[in-house]
Amino acid sequence: MQLPTIQRNNYALRPWHPDDAGSLVKHANNPSIARNLRDGFPYPYTLPEAKKWLDMVGKNRDDLILAIEVNGEAAGGIGLHGLKDVYRYNAEVGYWLSEAFWGMGIITDAVGVMVEHAFTQTRWLRLFATIYEHNHPSMRVLEKNGFKKEAIHKKTVMKEGKLLDEHLFALLKEHWI
Ligand SMILES: CC(C)(COP(=O)(O)OP(=O)(O)OC[C@H]1O[C@@H](n2cnc3c(N)ncnc32)[C@H](O)[C@@H]1OP(=O)(O)O)[C@@H](O)C(=O)NCCC(=O)NCCS
């Protein structure tokens, strides 16, 4: 699934390229990012990991996986991952950004762009995200885009040796303005 490059005020959304590996390592190699994501996003984030991930993204035709470019470098990522079978009208939203650019409103804006794309250009009717209990900035990003907290899954995540609650946020197309 593709989307043309979208240039915003202080960042751009664009496809990933194989030559993003260096900037991916530079910006993704951070335990403060990895602790909020699934274990497939490792710490340390090495060059071989980056190349393997970029290769996988290059072959993926089902999901919408974009780089967030800031100051000419791939400094983050955002994606919509479609579910299958009876869940095929759902897509999971995921994102991360280089710590150097946190608090500038970039992810709030990028989630808004992806929501609009999902609800105007795809079949998806429900978008959702699951957030670990300590990740208040990410919950705020979703709330600012109209997502509602639907559930707290108690002690379902094992991360850094601790069991964590996970907060499920969702947005229905029929509630999207
Ligand atoms: C979560 C993350 C994506 C946010 O990106 P960002 O571009 O910095 O987010 P924004 O600047 O758009 O918005 C962050 C909001 O959280 C708020 N915030 C920051 N720290 C906060 C805290 N401790 N408690 C509550 N809100 C907080 C900000 O004030 C802002 O809200 P506001 O505009 O109402 O003031 C980024 O911190 C990140 O990459 N974290 C690591 C990976 C991650 O958590 N990914 C999501 C997994 S679900």
The ligand as an SDF file (V2000), in Angstrom:
LIG
                    3D

 48 50  0  0  0  0  0  0  0  0999 V2000
    4.9860    8.9500   22.0550 C   0  0  0  0  0  0  0  0  0  0  0  0
    5.6690    9.7320   20.9550 C   0  0  0  0  0  0  0  0  0  0  0  0
    5.4100    9.0540   19.6450 C   0  0  0  0  0  0  0  0  0  0  0  0
    5.0610   11.1490   20.9610 C   0  0  0  0  0  0  0  0  0  0  0  0
    5.5830   11.8690   19.8400 O   0  0  0  0  0  0  0  0  0  0  0  0
    5.6490   13.4700   19.8460 P   0  0  0  0  0  0  0  0  0  0  0  0
    5.8280   13.9260   18.4320 O   0  0  0  0  0  0  0  0  0  0  0  0
    6.6490   13.8950   20.8490 O   0  0  0  0  0  0  0  0  0  0  0  0
    4.1760   13.8230   20.3630 O   0  0  0  0  0  0  0  0  0  0  0  0
    3.4470   15.2490   20.2850 P   0  0  0  0  0  0  0  0  0  0  0  0
    4.4580   16.3290   20.4640 O   0  0  0  0  0  0  0  0  0  0  0  0
    2.6210   15.2600   19.0470 O   0  0  0  0  0  0  0  0  0  0  0  0
    2.4330   15.1760   21.5260 O   0  0  0  0  0  0  0  0  0  0  0  0
    2.8300   14.6800   22.7790 C   0  0  0  0  0  0  0  0  0  0  0  0
    1.7800   15.0760   23.7930 C   0  0  0  0  0  0  0  0  0  0  0  0
    2.0690   14.3780   25.0060 O   0  0  0  0  0  0  0  0  0  0  0  0
    2.1680   15.3310   26.0280 C   0  0  0  0  0  0  0  0  0  0  0  0
    3.0530   14.8250   27.0720 N   0  0  0  0  0  0  0  0  0  0  0  0
    4.4070   14.7970   27.0800 C   0  0  0  0  0  0  0  0  0  0  0  0
    4.8340   14.2380   28.2290 N   0  0  0  0  0  0  0  0  0  0  0  0
    3.7290   13.9060   28.9360 C   0  0  0  0  0  0  0  0  0  0  0  0
    3.4970   13.2880   30.1970 C   0  0  0  0  0  0  0  0  0  0  0  0
    4.5120   12.8970   30.9460 N   0  0  0  0  0  0  0  0  0  0  0  0
    2.2120   13.0860   30.6010 N   0  0  0  0  0  0  0  0  0  0  0  0
    1.1770   13.4780   29.8330 C   0  0  0  0  0  0  0  0  0  0  0  0
    1.3280   14.0660   28.6150 N   0  0  0  0  0  0  0  0  0  0  0  0
    2.5920   14.2730   28.1890 C   0  0  0  0  0  0  0  0  0  0  0  0
    2.6630   16.5790   25.3560 C   0  0  0  0  0  0  0  0  0  0  0  0
    2.4860   17.7190   26.1500 O   0  0  0  0  0  0  0  0  0  0  0  0
    1.7930   16.5590   24.1110 C   0  0  0  0  0  0  0  0  0  0  0  0
    0.4500   16.9130   24.4000 O   0  0  0  0  0  0  0  0  0  0  0  0
   -0.0920   18.4440   24.2670 P   0  0  0  0  0  0  0  0  0  0  0  0
    0.0660   18.8430   22.8200 O   0  0  0  0  0  0  0  0  0  0  0  0
   -1.5270   18.3360   24.6790 O   0  0  0  0  0  0  0  0  0  0  0  0
    0.7370   19.2800   25.1540 O   0  0  0  0  0  0  0  0  0  0  0  0
    7.1900    9.8340   21.1760 C   0  0  0  0  0  0  0  0  0  0  0  0
    7.3880   10.2840   22.4730 O   0  0  0  0  0  0  0  0  0  0  0  0
    7.9090    8.5100   20.9840 C   0  0  0  0  0  0  0  0  0  0  0  0
    8.3750    8.1950   19.9150 O   0  0  0  0  0  0  0  0  0  0  0  0
    7.9920    7.7300   22.0680 N   0  0  0  0  0  0  0  0  0  0  0  0
    8.6550    6.4060   22.0110 C   0  0  0  0  0  0  0  0  0  0  0  0
    7.9030    5.3940   21.1290 C   0  0  0  0  0  0  0  0  0  0  0  0
    6.4430    5.3060   21.4950 C   0  0  0  0  0  0  0  0  0  0  0  0
    6.0470    5.4910   22.6380 O   0  0  0  0  0  0  0  0  0  0  0  0
    5.6230    4.9750   20.4900 N   0  0  0  0  0  0  0  0  0  0  0  0
    4.2090    4.7580   20.6870 C   0  0  0  0  0  0  0  0  0  0  0  0
    3.9530    3.3800   21.1720 C   0  0  0  0  0  0  0  0  0  0  0  0
    2.2520    3.1720   21.5300 S   0  0  0  0  0  0  0  0  0  0  0  0
  1  2  1  0
  2  3  1  0
  2  4  1  0
  2 36  1  0
  4  5  1  0
  5  6  1  0
  6  7  2  0
  6  8  1  0
  6  9  1  0
  9 10  1  0
 10 11  2  0
 10 12  1  0
 10 13  1  0
 13 14  1  0
 14 15  1  0
 15 16  1  0
 15 30  1  0
 16 17  1  0
 17 18  1  0
 17 28  1  0
 18 19  1  0
 18 27  1  0
 19 20  2  0
 20 21  1  0
 21 22  1  0
 21 27  2  0
 22 23  1  0
 22 24  2  0
 24 25  1  0
 25 26  2  0
 26 27  1  0
 28 29  1  0
 28 30  1  0
 30 31  1  0
 31 32  1  0
 32 33  2  0
 32 34  1  0
 32 35  1  0
 36 37  1  0
 36 38  1  0
 38 39  2  0
 38 40  1  0
 40 41  1  0
 41 42  1  0
 42 43  1  0
 43 44  2  0
 43 45  1  0
 45 46  1  0
 46 47  1  0
 47 48  1  0
M  END
$$$$
